[in-house]
Amino acid sequence: MALPRSPYYSVDEYLAMERESATRHEYIDGHVYDMAGESLQHSRICINLAREVSNQLKGRGCEALSPNMKVRTSNSGLFSYPDLTVVCGEPRFLDSHKDVLVNPTAIFEVLSPSTEAYDRGEKFMRYRNFIETLVDYLLVSQIRPLIDHFVRRPDGQWLYSSVDELSGSVEIASIGCRLDLVEIYSRVDFPEVPPSSPDER
């Protein structure tokens, strides 16, 4: 995520600009941020995720939405573009343009070095505190086989689990999907990690 393009935009100003823009920008507390291009790794993982989730949701009451669908995080001052969003039941939108979803059930983010801390920290804080419909938040690494899964329990607490083997899978009960990591990471080449020296072990 790049530095803000301006000191401040109102929500109406941001939406008017974004609806005319050829590129995507996220909005946080009045500031507009350019969204960087994606790596080959990131692109492959996003396509694999979309394919696996969409195929499993076919003919059911939930649907997957592309990274071009904005999500509004209630009144927290955040408009974002998740890498993949799933909505169950009737989609609800901010206004008649129907380009800002307000009731996601599951959100997937593919981590990048420049945004990982934000996706794990500030963004997740706003998602979990200001999107009442959100049940599942999944963070997908692009440097190793790893999916971190956060699930909202009925009491409002969030339960964390992770899967870090290509032979593993993630069950997403709220949308009735099972993600096999071998499929999510199809054609993905992980960077080599040099062996540690005896002193580093």
C-alpha positions in Angstrom: 0.0 0.0 0.0 1.4 3.4 -1.1 1.4 6.7 0.7 -1.9 8.6 0.6 -2.6 10.6 -2.5 -4.0 13.6 -0.7 -4.4 14.9 2.9 -8.1 14.2 3.0 -11.2 13.1 1.0 -14.7 12.8 2.2 -16.5 9.5 1.6 -18.6 11.0 -1.1 -15.5 12.5 -2.8 -13.7 9.2 -2.6 -16.6 7.2 -4.1 -17.1 9.8 -6.9 -13.4 9.6 -7.8 -13.2 5.8 -7.5 -16.2 5.3 -9.8 -14.4 7.2 -12.5 -10.9 5.8 -11.9 -9.2 3.1 -14.0 -7.2 2.0 -11.0 -8.3 0.9 -7.5 -7.7 2.8 -4.3 -8.5 2.0 -0.7 -9.9 4.6 1.7 -8.9 4.9 5.4 -10.1 7.7 7.6 -10.2 10.3 4.8 -7.0 9.2 3.1 -6.9 7.5 -0.3 -4.2 4.9 -1.0 -3.0 3.6 -4.3 -3.2 -0.2 -4.6 0.0 -1.7 -5.9 0.2 -4.2 -8.8 0.4 -7.9 -7.9 3.2 -10.4 -8.3 2.8 -13.6 -10.3 2.6 -15.6 -7.0 -0.1 -13.3 -5.7 -2.0 -13.6 -9.0 -1.9 -17.3 -9.2 -3.0 -17.7 -5.6 -5.9 -15.3 -6.1 -7.1 -17.2 -9.2 -6.8 -20.5 -7.4 -8.8 -19.3 -4.5 -11.5 -17.8 -6.6 -11.8 -21.0 -8.7 -11.9 -23.4 -5.7 -14.4 -21.3 -3.7 -16.6 -20.5 -6.7 -16.8 -24.1 -7.8 -17.9 -25.2 -4.3 -20.5 -22.5 -4.0 -22.1 -23.2 -7.4 -25.9 -23.5 -7.0 -26.0 -22.6 -3.4 -26.9 -19.6 -1.2 -23.5 -18.0 -1.1 -21.5 -16.4 -3.9 -17.9 -15.3 -4.4 -17.1 -11.8 -5.5 -14.0 -10.6 -7.3 -11.3 -8.2 -6.0 -13.0 -5.4 -7.8 -15.9 -5.4 -5.3 -15.4 -2.8 -2.5 -16.3 -3.6 1.1 -17.4 -1.0 3.5 -16.4 -1.5 7.1 -19.4 0.1 8.8 -18.6 3.5 10.3 -14.9 2.8 10.9 -13.7 4.9 7.9 -12.5 2.0 5.8 -13.4 1.0 2.2 -11.3 -1.9 1.0 -10.9 -4.3 -1.9 -10.4 -7.9 -0.4 -8.7 -10.4 -2.7 -11.8 -12.5 -2.4 -15.2 -11.9 -0.7 -18.0 -14.3 -0.1 -21.6 -13.1 0.7 -24.4 -15.4 1.8 -28.0 -14.6 1.2 -29.0 -11.4 -0.4 -26.1 -9.0 -1.0 -26.6 -5.6 0.6 -25.0 -2.5 -0.8 -24.1 1.0 0.4 -26.2 2.7 -2.3 -27.9 2.2 -5.7 -24.5 1.8 -7.5 -24.2 -1.6 -6.0 -20.4 -1.5 -6.0 -19.8 -1.3 -2.2 -20.8 -4.5 -0.3 -21.8 -4.1 3.4 -22.6 -7.7 4.5 -19.7 -10.0 3.6 -19.6 -13.5 5.3 -16.0 -14.4 4.6 -13.0 -12.3 3.5 -9.8 -13.7 2.0 -6.5 -11.7 1.8 -3.4 -12.9 0.1 -0.5 -11.5 2.0 2.2 -9.3 0.5 5.3 -8.0 2.2 4.2 -4.4 2.0 0.7 -5.0 3.4 1.0 -8.1 5.7 1.2 -6.1 9.0 -1.7 -4.0 8.0 -3.9 -7.0 6.9 -3.1 -8.7 10.2 -3.5 -5.7 12.4 -5.4 -2.5 11.7 -7.5 -3.9 8.8 -8.5 -7.1 10.8 -9.3 -5.0 13.8 -11.8 -2.9 11.8 -13.2 -5.9 10.0 -14.0 -7.8 13.2 -15.2 -4.8 15.1 -17.3 -3.1 12.4 -18.7 -5.9 10.1 -21.3 -7.7 12.1 -21.9 -10.3 9.3 -18.3 -11.3 9.0 -17.7 -14.9 10.3 -14.4 -15.9 8.6 -11.2 -14.0 7.9 -8.5 -15.9 6.0 -4.9 -14.8 5.4 -3.0 -16.7 2.7 0.8 -16.6 2.6 2.5 -16.3 -0.8 6.0 -17.3 0.4 5.1 -20.6 2.1 2.1 -23.0 2.2 0.2 -21.3 5.1 -3.3 -20.2 5.7 -4.3 -18.5 8.9 -8.0 -18.8 9.7 -10.0 -16.6 12.1 -13.6 -17.6 12.9 -16.1 -15.6 14.9 -17.8 -17.8 17.5 -21.4 -17.3 18.5 -20.3 -15.4 21.7 -18.4 -12.9 19.5 -14.9 -14.2 20.3 -12.6 -15.0 17.5 -10.9 -18.5 17.2 -7.6 -18.8 15.4 -6.1 -21.8 13.6 -3.6 -22.3 10.9 -2.6 -25.0 8.3 0.9 -25.0 7.0 1.3 -28.2 4.9 0.4 -28.7 1.3 -1.4 -31.9 2.3 -3.6 -30.0 4.7 -7.0 -28.3 4.2 -9.1 -25.6 5.8 -12.7 -26.1 6.6 -14.9 -22.9 6.3 -18.2 -24.0 7.9 -20.1 -20.7 7.4 -19.9 -21.1 3.6 -19.6 -24.9 3.4 -16.2 -24.9 1.7 -13.1 -27.0 2.1 -9.8 -25.5 0.8 -7.1 -28.0 0.0 -3.7 -26.2 0.2 -2.4 -28.2 -2.7 -5.0 -26.6 -4.9 -4.7 -23.1 -3.5 -0.9 -23.3 -4.2 -1.1 -25.0 -7.6 1.7 -23.7 -9.9 3.1 -21.5 -7.0 6.9 -21.6 -6.6 8.0 -20.8 -3.1 11.2 -18.9 -2.5 14.1 -21.0 -1.3 15.1 -20.5 2.3 18.9 -21.0 2.9 19.7 -23.6 5.5 20.6 -22.2 8.9 24.1 -22.5 10.3 24.7 -24.4 13.5 25.0 -21.1 15.4 21.5 -20.1 14.2 19.7 -23.3 15.3 
